[in-house]
Amino acid sequence: MTPSERIAAARTLLFVPADRPDRFDKALASGADLVIVDLEDAVAPANKAQARANIAAWLDATKPVLIRVNAADSADFAADIALTTHVGVMGLVIPKAISGTALANVAATKPTVALVESAEGVVGLAAIAATPGVVRLAIGAIDLAGDLVLGAEDFLVDPIRLQMTIASRLSGLAPPIDGVTPTFTDLARVSADVARTRALGFGGKLCIHPAQIASVRDGFAPTLQEVEWARRMLAADAGSGGAAVSVDGAMVDKPVVDRARRILDAVR
């Protein structure tokens, strides 16, 4: 797979703090689809320079990772971007993404995940998704709720999640990536968050701990019942010779066939 294809296909994306180089290899061995070395929220301002040095000393083409840089309006942005030209950096995660020159310039250099975390980002969703080099949208639900002065309940930004699904679809991007679930001891909460956001069209999730990976991976995978349903729908469609047909008391038409194909594609 190309870097863009790997990012598009990822269901589990695990953060590791850039100031904890002892965890880099452990993160790669965690089973996550992709590892994001985090220079932003996980690193205190006084440790940013050392964190960049940690990444530079560790990066290698044989262990490609994504890097979340600091925001484009921050004092660390230029130094972060200079680091990401290394061959071991397969892509970038841009926090507080908004449409414009800064995002376009970065996305032109590496496949980019645009992290939507502000009202300005929400208003510009269509333009962000259409930016060449942006491979996927992601939501920073906690920061977004703070910017919008919403309550702490995660579901309050679900309308924005749906907008992100629509913007991704219009620009031909893979389904968006959900933000983190803060707890890694309550895996039932993780699974519930995955089930809800998957129903809203999301296809992956940011993880803050390896303990979350299995729940996220399993939650975004088609269930056995979905696979069996999809196979029956496609078999009925193939056997109908183009005529109308019903299965389980429901009509099998093009939208149903398309959904069945997507489920089996996800299995493959």
C-alpha positions as CSV (number, residue, x, y, z in Angstrom):
1,M,0.0,0.0,0.0
2,T,1.0,3.6,-0.5
3,P,1.1,5.9,2.5
4,S,-2.2,7.5,1.4
5,E,-3.8,4.0,1.1
6,R,-2.6,3.0,4.5
7,I,-4.0,6.1,6.1
8,A,-7.3,5.7,4.2
9,A,-7.6,2.0,5.4
10,A,-6.6,2.5,9.0
11,R,-9.2,1.8,11.8
12,T,-6.9,2.1,14.8
13,L,-4.5,5.1,15.1
14,L,-2.5,5.1,18.3
15,F,-1.0,8.3,19.8
16,V,2.4,8.1,21.5
17,P,4.0,11.2,23.2
18,A,7.0,12.5,21.4
19,D,8.8,13.1,24.7
20,R,8.6,9.4,25.6
21,P,11.0,7.7,23.1
22,D,10.9,4.6,25.3
23,R,7.4,4.0,24.1
24,F,7.9,4.4,20.4
25,D,8.8,0.8,19.6
26,K,6.2,-0.4,22.0
27,A,3.5,1.6,20.1
28,L,4.6,0.0,16.8
29,A,4.3,-3.4,18.3
30,S,0.8,-2.7,19.8
31,G,-1.2,-3.9,16.8
32,A,-2.5,-0.5,15.9
33,D,-2.9,0.1,12.2
34,L,-0.9,3.3,12.4
35,V,1.1,5.1,15.1
36,I,1.0,8.9,15.6
37,V,4.0,10.4,17.3
38,D,2.5,13.4,19.1
39,L,4.3,16.7,19.3
40,E,1.2,18.7,20.2
41,D,-1.0,18.1,23.2
42,A,1.0,15.3,24.7
43,V,4.2,17.4,25.1
44,A,4.7,20.3,27.5
45,P,5.9,23.5,25.8
46,A,9.3,23.3,27.6
47,N,9.8,19.8,26.1
48,K,9.0,20.5,22.5
49,A,12.6,20.8,21.2
50,Q,13.7,17.7,23.0
51,A,10.7,15.8,21.6
52,R,11.7,16.8,18.1
53,A,15.2,15.5,18.8
54,N,13.8,12.2,20.1
55,I,11.9,11.7,16.9
56,A,14.8,12.7,14.6
57,A,17.1,10.2,16.4
58,W,14.5,7.4,16.1
59,L,12.9,7.8,12.7
60,D,13.7,5.1,10.1
61,A,12.2,4.2,6.7
62,T,11.5,0.7,8.0
63,K,9.1,2.0,10.7
64,P,7.0,4.7,9.1
65,V,4.7,6.7,11.4
66,L,2.5,9.7,11.3
67,I,3.4,12.9,13.2
68,R,1.0,15.3,14.8
69,V,2.6,18.6,14.6
70,N,1.7,21.7,16.5
71,A,-0.9,24.1,15.1
72,A,0.0,26.3,12.1
73,D,-0.2,29.5,14.2
74,S,2.2,28.1,16.9
75,A,5.8,29.0,17.5
76,D,6.8,25.3,17.0
77,F,5.1,24.8,13.7
78,A,8.0,25.6,11.4
79,A,10.5,23.4,13.3
80,D,7.9,20.5,13.4
81,I,7.4,20.7,9.6
82,A,11.1,20.7,9.0
83,L,11.4,17.5,10.9
84,T,8.6,15.8,8.9
85,T,10.6,15.8,5.7
86,H,12.3,12.7,7.0
87,V,11.7,9.5,4.9
88,G,10.3,7.8,8.1
89,V,7.4,10.2,8.3
90,M,4.6,8.7,6.2
91,G,2.1,11.4,6.9
92,L,1.0,14.3,9.0
93,V,-1.8,15.0,11.4
94,I,-2.6,18.7,11.4
95,P,-4.4,19.9,14.6
96,K,-7.0,22.7,14.5
97,A,-7.2,22.4,10.8
98,I,-8.8,25.2,8.8
99,S,-8.9,25.7,5.0
100,G,-6.3,27.9,3.5
101,T,-2.7,28.3,2.4
102,A,-1.0,26.7,5.5
103,L,-3.0,23.5,5.2
104,A,-2.5,23.4,1.4
105,N,1.2,23.8,1.7
106,V,1.6,21.1,4.3
107,A,-0.7,18.7,2.5
108,A,1.3,19.1,-0.7
109,T,4.4,17.6,1.0
110,K,2.9,14.6,2.9
111,P,-0.4,12.7,3.0
112,T,-2.4,14.6,5.7
113,V,-5.1,13.9,8.2
114,A,-6.9,17.2,9.0
115,L,-8.0,17.3,12.6
116,V,-11.2,19.4,12.9
117,E,-11.3,21.1,16.4
118,S,-12.8,24.5,16.0
119,A,-15.9,26.4,14.7
120,E,-13.8,27.7,11.9
121,G,-12.8,24.2,10.9
122,V,-16.4,23.1,10.9
123,V,-17.5,26.0,8.6
124,G,-14.7,25.1,6.2
125,L,-15.2,21.3,6.2
126,A,-15.9,21.1,2.5
127,A,-12.8,23.1,1.6
128,I,-10.6,21.2,4.0
129,A,-11.8,17.8,2.5
130,A,-11.2,19.1,-1.0
131,T,-7.6,20.2,-0.3
132,P,-5.2,18.2,-2.4
133,G,-3.1,15.9,-0.2
134,V,-5.7,15.7,2.6
135,V,-6.4,12.0,2.8
136,R,-8.8,11.9,5.7
137,L,-10.7,14.1,8.2
138,A,-10.6,13.5,11.9
139,I,-12.5,15.1,14.8
140,G,-11.0,16.4,17.9
141,A,-14.2,16.2,19.8
142,I,-13.0,17.4,23.2
143,D,-11.3,20.5,21.8
144,L,-14.2,21.1,19.5
145,A,-16.7,21.0,22.3
146,G,-14.6,23.4,24.2
147,D,-14.3,25.8,21.3
148,L,-18.1,25.7,20.9
149,V,-18.7,26.0,24.6
150,L,-20.7,22.8,24.7
151,G,-21.3,20.4,27.6
152,A,-18.9,17.6,28.2
153,E,-21.1,14.9,26.7
154,D,-19.5,13.5,23.5
155,F,-22.7,13.0,21.6
156,L,-23.2,16.8,21.5
157,V,-20.9,17.0,18.5
158,D,-22.6,14.2,16.6
159,P,-24.3,16.6,14.1
160,I,-20.7,17.8,13.2
161,R,-19.6,14.2,12.8
162,L,-22.4,13.7,10.2
163,Q,-21.2,16.9,8.4
164,M,-17.7,15.4,8.3
165,T,-19.1,12.2,6.8
166,I,-20.9,14.2,4.1
167,A,-17.8,16.3,3.3
168,S,-15.6,13.2,3.1
169,R,-18.1,11.5,0.7
170,L,-18.3,14.6,-1.5
171,S,-14.5,14.7,-1.8
172,G,-14.0,11.0,-2.3
173,L,-12.2,10.6,1.0
174,A,-12.2,7.5,3.3
175,P,-14.7,7.7,6.2
176,P,-13.6,10.1,8.9
177,I,-11.6,9.2,12.0
178,D,-13.2,9.7,15.5
179,G,-11.4,11.4,18.3
180,V,-10.2,9.8,21.5
181,T,-12.2,8.2,24.3
182,P,-10.5,9.6,27.4
183,T,-10.9,6.4,29.5
184,F,-8.8,3.3,28.7
185,T,-10.1,1.3,31.6
186,D,-13.8,1.4,30.6
187,L,-13.7,-0.6,27.4
188,A,-17.5,-0.8,27.3
189,R,-17.4,3.0,26.9
190,V,-14.9,2.7,24.1
191,S,-17.1,0.1,22.3
192,A,-20.2,2.2,22.7
193,D,-18.4,5.2,21.3
194,V,-17.3,3.2,18.3
195,A,-20.8,1.8,17.7
196,R,-22.3,5.3,17.7
197,T,-19.8,6.9,15.5
198,R,-19.7,4.0,13.1
199,A,-23.4,4.5,12.6
200,L,-22.7,8.1,11.7
201,G,-20.4,7.0,8.9
202,F,-17.0,7.0,10.7
203,G,-14.4,4.4,9.9
204,G,-11.6,4.7,12.4
205,K,-10.7,6.1,15.8
206,L,-7.8,7.8,17.5
207,C,-6.5,5.8,20.5
208,I,-4.6,7.0,23.6
209,H,-3.7,3.6,25.0
210,P,-3.0,0.1,23.5
211,A,-5.8,-1.3,25.7
212,Q,-8.3,0.5,23.4
213,I,-7.1,-1.0,20.2
214,A,-8.9,-4.3,20.2
215,S,-12.2,-2.7,21.1
216,V,-11.9,-0.2,18.3
217,R,-10.7,-2.7,15.7
218,D,-13.5,-5.1,16.5
219,G,-16.1,-2.3,16.6
220,F,-15.4,-1.0,13.1
221,A,-15.2,-4.5,11.6
222,P,-18.4,-5.9,10.0
223,T,-20.2,-8.3,12.3
224,L,-20.8,-11.9,11.3
225,Q,-24.5,-11.1,11.0
226,E,-23.7,-8.2,8.7
227,V,-21.5,-10.4,6.5
228,E,-24.2,-13.1,6.2
229,W,-26.8,-10.4,5.4
230,A,-24.5,-8.9,2.7
231,R,-23.9,-12.3,1.1
232,R,-27.6,-13.1,1.0
233,M,-28.4,-9.7,-0.6
234,L,-25.7,-10.1,-3.3
235,A,-26.8,-13.7,-4.0
236,A,-30.4,-12.6,-4.4
237,D,-29.4,-9.8,-6.6
238,A,-27.2,-12.0,-8.8
239,G,-30.0,-14.6,-9.1
240,S,-32.7,-12.1,-10.0
241,G,-31.4,-11.4,-13.5
242,G,-32.0,-7.7,-12.9
243,A,-35.6,-8.2,-11.8
244,A,-37.1,-6.9,-8.6
245,V,-36.6,-9.4,-5.7
246,S,-37.3,-9.4,-2.0
247,V,-35.4,-11.0,0.8
248,D,-36.6,-11.2,4.4
249,G,-39.7,-9.2,3.4
250,A,-37.7,-6.2,2.0
251,M,-36.9,-5.2,-1.5
252,V,-33.3,-5.6,-2.7
253,D,-32.5,-2.5,-4.8
254,K,-29.3,-0.7,-5.7
255,P,-28.7,1.1,-2.4
256,V,-29.1,-2.3,-0.6
257,V,-26.7,-4.0,-3.0
258,D,-24.2,-1.1,-2.7
259,R,-24.3,-1.4,1.1
260,A,-23.8,-5.2,0.9
261,R,-20.8,-4.7,-1.3
262,R,-19.2,-2.1,1.0
263,I,-19.5,-4.6,3.9
264,L,-17.8,-7.4,2.0
265,D,-15.1,-4.9,0.8
266,A,-14.5,-4.0,4.4
267,V,-14.0,-7.7,5.2
268,R,-11.5,-8.1,2.4
